Amino acid sequence: MRIRTLAGVTGVGTVAWALTVRGALTLDIGVGRRVRALGPITVRMRAPRNVVFDVVSGPYLGRTTRALSRKLEVLERGEDVVLAAHYTRAYGLTATTVETVRFEPPERVHFRLVRGPVPHVLETFELRDLDGETELEYTGELGADLWLLGSLWGAAVARTWEATVAASLEAVRTEAEWRAVHGERSSP
């Protein structure tokens, strides 16, 4: 009987963990919330600020390329804000986060988590013009509930989150620098 009970608890725990990682289950009870910083991550790009802003905002405000469609789906598009689903591989699963993304051309992009593996994430891309080049700084905060348990879960999520953002910023840098040199909308 104890083995069955243990197996049942383990099974429920495994399912809950998988659902949480995938963003399908969020523990948002507002008790013992611990908030931690995300970033800063700063990337200098040899491209004008308006080009960098276009690279960041293009898949959201314009047409999402086929290459990005596995990572991004715009669910609702407004004039300066979108609701978007982001798909990320984490722990062998595909995590889905849904965020509002608000644009302040050409200097800021704000992200607010609506659904994901934690109940609270706010992020900002700040674009600064530096003599024809651009410095993009990423900052944010991530929060999870249940005191120490939330802190541990938040730290695990933050590692994957920041690595995903860093990889995205590297892709933005590559594309923006290519466009700055070639004067075209996107690389081949």
Secondary structure, DSSP 8 states (H G I E B T S, - for coil): -HHHHHHHHHHHHHHHHHHHHHTS------SS-EEEEEEEEEEEESS-HHHHHHHHHHHHHS---TTTTTTEEEEEE-SSEEEEEEEEEETTEEEEEEEEEEEETTTEEEEEEEESSSSEEEEEEEEEEETTEEEEEEEEEEEESSHHHHHHHHHHHHHHHHHHHHHHHHHHHHHHHHHHHH-SSS--
